[in-house]
C-alpha cells in the first residue's frame, strides 16, 4: 500500500514538471507572437469574443430546445395515436354492448312468446282435463245408473 502511494506521488510530481515545461513553452510562444493593441481595439475584440461565446451557448441552447421540441412532438403524436386507438376500442365496445343488448331483447321477446304459448297450452290442457273429468263423472253417473237398473 505504501509503495502505491509513492508511485502516485512520483507520477503527480512528473505531471507537474511536464506542465511547468509546457507553460514555459507557451509563455515564450506568446511573447514572440503577441500583438499589442490599444484599449479600444482590445475592448472591441473582447466584446466580439464574448459575443461569440454567447452565440455558441445560445446555439447549443437552441439545439437542446429543438431536441426537446422534437421529443414533445413525437410524444404528442404517440399520445394522439393512443387516443385514436382508445376511441376505436371504446367504439367497438359500445357497438358490442348494443349488439348484446339487442340479442338480449330478442331473446327476451322469444322467451315471452314461448311463455305465452306454454300458458295457452297449459290452459288448453287444464280445459281438456276438466272436460275429461266431466266426461268421467258423466260416465260414472251413467254407469252407476246402468248398474243400478240392472241390479233391480
C-alpha positions, 0 to 999 in steps of 0.5 A, spaced: 500 500 500 505 504 501 509 503 495 502 505 491 502 511 494 509 513 492 508 511 485 502 516 485 506 521 488 512 520 483 507 520 477 503 527 480 510 530 481 512 528 473 505 531 471 507 537 474 514 538 471 511 536 464 506 542 465 511 547 468 515 545 461 509 546 457 507 553 460 514 555 459 513 553 452 507 557 451 509 563 455 515 564 450 510 562 444 506 568 446 511 573 447 514 572 440 507 572 437 503 577 441 500 583 438 499 589 442 493 593 441 490 599 444 484 599 449 479 600 444 481 595 439 482 590 445 475 592 448 472 591 441 475 584 440 473 582 447 466 584 446 466 580 439 469 574 443 464 574 448 459 575 443 461 569 440 461 565 446 454 567 447 452 565 440 455 558 441 451 557 448 445 560 445 446 555 439 447 549 443 441 552 447 437 552 441 439 545 439 437 542 446 430 546 445 429 543 438 431 536 441 426 537 446 421 540 441 422 534 437 421 529 443 414 533 445 412 532 438 413 525 437 410 524 444 404 528 442 403 524 436 404 517 440 399 520 445 394 522 439 395 515 436 393 512 443 387 516 443 385 514 436 386 507 438 382 508 445 376 511 441 376 505 436 376 500 442 371 504 446 367 504 439 367 497 438 365 496 445 359 500 445 357 497 438 358 490 442 354 492 448 348 494 443 349 488 439 348 484 446 343 488 448 339 487 442 340 479 442 338 480 449 331 483 447 330 478 442 331 473 446 327 476 451 321 477 446 322 469 444 322 467 451 315 471 452 312 468 446 314 461 448 311 463 455 305 465 452 304 459 448 306 454 454 300 458 458 295 457 452 297 450 452 297 449 459 290 452 459 288 448 453 290 442 457 287 444 464 280 445 459 281 438 456 282 435 463 276 438 466 272 436 460 275 429 461 273 429 468 266 431 466 266 426 461 268 421 467 263 423 472 258 423 466 260 416 465 260 414 472 253 417 473 251 413 467 254 407 469 252 407 476 245 408 473 246 402 468 248 398 474 243 400 478 237 398 473 240 392 472 241 390 479 233 391 480 
